[in-house]
Amino acid sequence: MYNKIYKCTTALLFAVSVLCSCQSKKAEDRIPELKEMTAMKAPKEETDNIILTYNQAKEALKVNPEDLKQYLTLATVFILEGRISGDGSYYGNAALEMLNKVTGSQQATADQLFEAYSLKSTVLLNMHQFKDAYDLAKKGIAINGFNSGIYGALIDAEVELGMYDSAVAHCDKMLALRPDLRSYSRASYLRQIHGDNRGAIEAMKMAVEAGLPGAEQTEWARVTTGDLFLNIGSIDTAEILYKMAAVYRPDYPYAAIGLAKVAKARRQYDSAILHTEKAIKVMGDPGFIALLADLYELKGDQKKATEIRKDIIAGLKKGQEEEKDALVKHNAAREMAQAYLSIDDLENAEKHAKADLQMRPNNIDANELMAWVLFLKKDYAAASIHADKMFARKTANANAMYKAAAIYAAKGDAIKSSALKQESGTVSPYVDERIKMHAGNF
């Protein structure tokens, strides 16, 4: 589910919170600061509320440094700001610093521990530390099994770990406890994984309707609905939804990226580049920057594309170096694999893809990445093994189907290849041009 459900991105340059632990310091001096906010990233009212909540919690801690409720409030603020800003590493570690004060306190109540475990699991998911997130979600459920929110974290972790049957069962439980944006969005993704694209769209529509227009989570759900329509080739509908999200939340980077993907599908590369650059100005997400490189390549500027891709790798490496003292490091195995793959460094791509797969061997996305790396390395037999696992849940994605068709053709399974290629066109006529270029004629 890398960056699909509660998509909290990480910036190219990962900053690390350096927090003073000196006992002589006052409690408020040990609280991580909010970084300067840009008006483009969130509506003023939302930004003002974040700042107000942050300041009120700090003031309360001046009066009572042992007020655990305020540390939970600050952690929530940091998680939200990390989501809006895209600076997941800084704010994730800031949140963990606050949450550790709760989990390490002998005075914490069961309710406070439950909330801390729930928030910690969310942070760990954002850092792609899926097993640890799963374990903490289970600890939270052991305290309170009737809170729908904790099931959301558990479901996300289970999907990432490839525990799809458990994820479906827990999603049913979550929906029964509280049918809202969070539960509908997870139901949508699980339906998509199991090949029910129309059902996924209907569930995500319900998620949008359950949210407040303009709120970040609502517009994320609206953009994701657009992505689902784009997945089945309904470009015009997707475009409408992306434009609606941009109206409700001006300069929303995910809406701009949605419009970039629409322009890309239409082969309007200059327009797609403009939309992508607009998104990057707000949020320096590596995925956004990777899309920009792809667009320059498709436009015919290979030199520019290569420069951007090398910058991504350098940025990811620098981020990992700067995270050495962090409480939790962002697991960038998948991002590194994709970055090296984009510059045709297949050895390094395979190395990082293996690290991703080792962490979650039954995850369909991890198997798709490994299958494609091995295909490009011409190890068709091994690639086909992972291609089989890509469709263990009958996911109906045109790009994935086209990749698998190319893999089976190279292995010599013409019947399977032909069926998948035809099915890919049935799902959507729009297959990524770069996939076609690498797949060759088959």
C-alpha positions in Angstrom: 0.0 0.0 0.0 3.1 2.2 -0.3 1.7 5.7 -0.3 -1.9 4.8 -1.2 -3.8 4.6 2.0 -3.2 7.6 4.2 -0.6 8.6 2.0 2.1 10.4 4.1 5.1 11.1 1.9 8.7 11.8 2.7 10.6 14.7 1.2 13.8 14.2 -0.7 16.0 15.6 2.0 15.1 13.9 5.2 15.6 16.2 8.2 16.1 14.7 11.7 14.9 16.3 14.9 17.7 17.0 17.3 16.2 17.1 20.7 17.9 18.2 23.9 17.5 15.8 26.8 19.3 17.9 29.4 17.5 17.7 32.7 18.2 21.4 33.4 16.1 22.4 30.4 12.4 23.2 30.9 9.9 20.8 29.5 8.7 23.2 26.8 12.3 23.6 25.6 12.5 19.9 24.8 9.5 20.0 22.4 10.3 19.9 18.7 9.5 23.1 16.8 6.9 23.4 14.1 8.8 24.3 10.9 7.8 27.4 9.0 4.6 26.7 7.2 3.9 27.7 3.6 0.5 29.1 2.8 0.3 26.9 -0.3 0.3 23.7 1.8 -2.9 24.1 3.7 -5.8 26.6 4.1 -5.1 29.4 6.6 -7.8 28.2 9.0 -6.2 24.8 9.1 -2.7 26.2 9.6 -3.9 28.5 12.3 -5.6 25.6 14.2 -2.4 23.6 14.0 -0.4 26.4 15.5 -3.0 27.2 18.1 -3.2 23.6 19.3 0.6 23.3 19.4 1.0 26.5 21.4 -1.7 25.6 23.8 -0.1 22.2 24.5 3.3 23.9 25.1 1.7 26.4 27.5 0.0 23.6 29.4 3.3 21.7 29.8 4.9 24.8 31.3 2.3 24.5 34.1 2.5 20.7 34.4 5.4 19.0 32.6 3.9 15.6 33.5 0.6 16.2 31.6 0.6 13.2 29.3 -2.5 14.4 27.5 -0.5 17.3 26.0 2.2 15.0 24.7 -0.5 13.0 22.9 -1.9 16.3 21.5 1.6 17.3 20.2 2.1 13.9 18.6 -1.2 14.3 16.8 -0.2 17.8 15.6 3.2 16.5 14.3 1.6 13.6 12.5 -0.9 16.0 10.8 1.7 18.5 9.8 3.9 15.7 8.5 1.1 14.6 6.3 0.4 18.1 5.0 4.0 19.2 4.6 5.4 15.9 3.3 8.3 16.1 5.8 7.4 12.7 7.3 10.9 12.0 8.8 11.2 15.2 10.9 7.6 15.2 12.1 7.4 11.4 12.5 10.4 11.4 14.8 9.1 14.5 16.6 5.8 12.6 17.2 7.7 9.5 18.5 9.6 11.7 20.9 6.3 12.8 22.4 4.8 9.4 22.4 7.7 7.8 24.2 7.0 10.2 27.1 3.6 8.5 27.4 4.6 4.9 26.9 7.6 5.3 29.2 5.5 6.9 32.0 4.4 5.0 35.0 1.5 7.4 35.3 -0.1 6.6 31.9 -3.6 5.3 32.0 -4.8 2.5 29.8 -6.6 5.0 27.5 -3.5 7.0 27.1 -1.4 4.0 26.4 -4.0 2.9 23.8 -3.8 6.3 22.1 0.0 6.3 22.1 0.1 2.8 20.6 -2.4 3.9 17.9 -0.4 7.0 17.0 2.9 5.2 17.1 1.7 2.6 14.7 0.6 5.4 12.3 4.1 6.9 12.5 5.8 3.6 11.9 3.5 2.9 8.9 4.6 6.3 7.4 8.2 5.3 8.0 7.5 2.0 6.2 8.4 0.0 9.3 5.4 -2.3 8.8 6.1 -5.2 11.2 6.7 -2.8 14.1 3.5 -1.0 13.1 1.6 -4.2 13.1 2.9 -5.2 16.5 1.9 -1.9 18.1 -1.5 -2.0 16.5 -2.0 -5.4 18.0 -1.0 -4.1 21.4 -3.5 -1.3 21.1 -6.3 -3.7 20.2 -5.4 -5.8 23.3 -6.3 -2.7 25.3 -9.4 -1.6 23.3 -10.8 -3.8 20.6 -13.8 -1.6 20.0 -12.0 1.5 18.5 -12.3 1.6 14.7 -9.2 3.8 14.3 -6.7 1.2 15.6 -8.1 -1.3 13.1 -7.1 1.1 10.4 -3.5 0.9 11.4 -3.7 -2.8 11.7 -5.3 -3.2 8.2 -2.6 -1.0 6.6 0.2 -3.0 8.2 -1.5 -6.3 7.1 -1.8 -5.1 3.5 1.8 -4.1 3.4 2.9 -7.4 4.9 0.7 -9.3 2.4 -1.7 -10.6 5.1 -4.7 -9.9 2.8 -7.2 -12.3 4.4 -6.7 -10.9 7.8 -6.9 -7.3 6.4 -10.3 -8.1 4.8 -11.6 -9.6 8.1 -10.4 -6.6 10.1 -11.8 -4.2 7.5 -15.2 -5.8 8.0 -14.8 -5.3 11.8 -13.8 -1.6 11.2 -16.8 -0.9 9.0 -19.1 -2.5 11.6 -17.6 -0.3 14.4 -17.7 2.9 12.4 -18.4 3.4 8.7 -16.6 6.6 7.9 -13.9 8.0 5.6 -11.2 5.9 7.1 -13.0 2.6 6.9 -14.5 3.2 3.5 -11.1 4.1 2.1 -9.6 0.9 3.3 -12.5 -1.1 2.0 -11.9 0.5 -1.4 -8.3 -0.4 -1.6 -9.0 -4.0 -0.5 -11.6 -4.3 -3.2 -9.1 -2.9 -5.7 -6.5 -5.5 -4.7 -9.0 -8.3 -5.2 -9.9 -7.0 -8.8 -13.2 -5.3 -8.0 -12.3 -1.9 -9.5 -15.9 -0.7 -9.7 -16.5 -1.7 -6.1 -13.4 0.1 -5.1 -14.7 3.3 -6.8 -18.0 3.1 -5.0 -16.4 2.6 -1.6 -14.0 5.6 -2.2 -17.0 7.7 -3.2 -18.5 6.9 0.1 -15.3 7.9 1.8 -15.5 11.3 0.1 -19.1 11.8 1.0 -18.3 11.0 4.7 -15.6 13.7 4.8 -15.6 17.5 5.1 -15.0 19.2 1.7 -11.6 20.9 1.7 -10.2 18.8 4.6 -6.9 17.1 3.6 -8.2 13.6 4.1 -11.4 14.3 2.1 -9.4 15.7 -0.8 -7.0 12.8 -0.6 -10.0 10.5 -0.9 -11.3 12.6 -3.9 -7.9 12.4 -5.6 -7.8 8.7 -4.9 -11.2 8.3 -6.5 -9.7 10.0 -9.5 -6.8 7.6 -9.5 -9.3 4.7 -9.5 -11.1 6.1 -12.5 -7.8 6.7 -14.2 -6.9 3.0 -13.5 -9.9 1.9 -15.6 -9.3 4.4 -18.4 -11.9 7.0 -17.5 -9.6 9.9 -18.0 -12.3 12.6 -18.3 -13.9 11.6 -15.0 -10.6 11.4 -13.3 -9.7 14.9 -14.5 -13.0 16.3 -13.1 -12.2 14.9 -9.7 -8.7 16.2 -9.6 -9.9 19.7 -10.6 -12.6 19.5 -7.9 -9.9 18.7 -5.3 -7.9 21.6 -6.5 -10.9 23.9 -6.1 -11.7 22.7 -2.6 -8.1 22.8 -1.5 -6.1 25.2 -3.7 -2.5 24.2 -4.6 -3.1 20.6 -3.3 -0.1 18.8 -4.6 -1.9 15.4 -5.1 -4.5 17.1 -7.2 -1.8 18.7 -9.4 -0.1 15.3 -9.7 -3.5 13.8 -10.8 -3.8 16.4 -13.5 -0.2 15.6 -14.5 -1.1 11.9 -14.9 -4.1 12.9 -17.0 -2.0 15.0 -19.3 0.6 12.2 -19.5 -2.0 9.7 -20.6 -3.0 12.1 -23.3 0.6 12.5 -24.2 0.5 16.2 -23.4 3.9 16.1 -21.8 4.5 19.9 -21.5 1.3 20.3 -19.6 2.1 17.3 -17.4 5.5 18.8 -16.6 3.9 22.1 -15.5 1.4 20.3 -13.2 4.2 18.2 -11.7 6.5 21.1 -11.1 3.6 22.9 -9.4 3.2 19.9 -7.0 7.0 19.7 -6.3 7.1 23.4 -5.3 4.7 22.5 -2.5 6.0 19.0 -1.6 9.3 17.6 -2.7 8.1 14.0 -2.8 10.5 11.6 -4.5 7.6 10.0 -6.4 6.6 13.4 -7.8 10.2 14.0 -8.9 10.4 10.6 -10.4 7.3 11.4 -12.5 9.0 14.6 -13.7 11.9 12.6 -14.9 9.7 10.1 -16.7 7.9 13.0 -18.4 11.1 14.5 -19.7 12.1 11.1 -21.0 8.8 10.7 -22.8 9.2 14.2 -24.2 12.6 13.1 -25.6 14.9 14.9 -23.2 16.9 11.9 -21.9 19.7 14.0 -20.5 17.3 16.0 -18.3 15.6 12.8 -17.2 18.8 11.2 -16.2 20.0 14.3 -14.3 16.8 14.3 -12.2 17.0 10.6 -11.5 20.5 10.8 -10.3 19.4 13.7 -8.0 16.7 11.5 -6.6 19.3 8.8 -5.7 21.6 11.4 -4.2 18.8 12.9 -2.2 17.6 9.5 -0.9 21.2 8.6 0.1 21.7 12.0 1.9 18.4 11.5 3.7 19.5 8.1 5.0 22.8 9.6 6.2 21.0 12.4 8.0 18.7 10.0 9.7 21.4 8.1 11.5 20.5 9.6 14.9 16.8 9.4 14.3 14.5 7.4 16.7 13.2 5.6 13.6 14.5 5.6 10.1 12.4 5.7 7.0 12.7 2.4 5.2 13.5 3.5 1.6 14.2 0.1 0.1 11.4 0.4 -2.5 12.1 4.0 -3.4 15.8 3.2 -3.8 15.0 0.1 -6.0 12.7 2.2 -8.2 15.3 5.0 -8.5 18.1 2.7 -9.5 15.7 0.9 -11.9 15.0 4.3 -13.6 18.7 4.7 -14.5 19.0 1.1 -15.6 21.3 0.2 -12.7 19.8 -3.3 -12.4 22.3 -4.6 -9.8 21.5 -2.0 -7.3 17.8 -2.1 -8.2 17.7 -5.8 -7.5 19.6 -5.3 -4.2 17.0 -2.9 -2.9 14.1 -4.8 -4.4 15.3 -7.9 -2.5 15.4 -5.9 0.7 11.8 -4.7 0.1 10.7 -8.3 -0.7 12.4 -9.7 2.3 10.4 -7.4 4.5 7.1 -8.4 2.9 7.4 -11.5 0.8 3.7 -11.9 0.1 3.0 -8.3 -0.9 1.9 -8.0 -4.5 3.6 -4.7 -5.1 6.9 -6.0 -3.8 6.6 -9.0 -6.1 5.7 -6.8 -9.0 8.9 -4.7 -8.5 11.1 -7.8 -8.2 9.5 -9.4 -11.2 10.1 -6.4 -13.4 13.8 -6.0 -12.2 14.4 -9.7 -13.0 12.7 -9.4 -16.4 15.0 -6.5 -17.3 17.9 -8.6 -16.2 16.6 -11.3 -18.5 16.1 -13.8 -15.7 12.7 -14.8 -17.1 12.2 -18.0 -15.1 12.7 -16.2 -11.7 10.7 -13.2 -13.0 7.7 -15.4 -13.8 7.7 -16.8 -10.2 7.1 -13.3 -8.8 4.7 -12.5 -11.6 2.5 -15.4 -10.4 2.4 -13.8 -7.0 1.4 -10.4 -8.5 -2.0 -11.8 -9.2 -2.5 -14.0 -6.2 -5.5 -11.7 -5.4 -6.6 -11.2 -9.0 -5.7 -7.5 -9.0 -6.9 -5.8 -12.2 -4.3 -3.2 -13.1 -3.4 -2.6 -16.8 0.2 -1.7 -16.1 0.8 -4.8 -14.0 -0.9 -7.1 -16.4 1.1 -5.7 -19.3 4.3 -6.3 -17.4 3.3 -9.8 -16.6 2.3 -10.5 -20.2 5.8 -9.4 -21.3 7.4 -11.7 -18.6 5.4 -14.7 -19.6 6.1 -14.1 -23.3 9.8 -14.0 -22.6 9.6 -17.2 -20.6 7.8 -18.9 -23.6 4.3 -19.1 -22.2 2.5 -17.5 -25.2 -1.0 -18.5 -24.1 -0.7 -16.9 -20.6 1.0 -13.8 -22.1 -1.7 -13.3 -24.8 -4.5 -13.7 -22.3 -3.0 -11.1 -19.9 -2.2 -8.7 -22.7 -5.8 -8.8 -23.9 -7.1 -8.4 -20.3 -4.8 -5.4 -19.8 -6.5 -3.7 -22.7 -9.9 -4.5 -21.3 -9.1 -2.9 -17.9 -7.7 0.2 -19.5 -6.3 1.3 -22.9 -3.7 3.4 -21.2 -0.5 1.5 -20.4 2.5 3.5 -19.3 4.6 4.2 -22.4 7.8 3.5 -20.5 6.6 0.0 -19.6 5.9 -0.6 -23.3 9.4 0.7 -24.2 11.0 -1.8 -21.9 8.7 -4.6 -22.7 9.5 -4.5 -26.4 7.3 -6.3 -29.0 5.6 -9.5 -27.9 
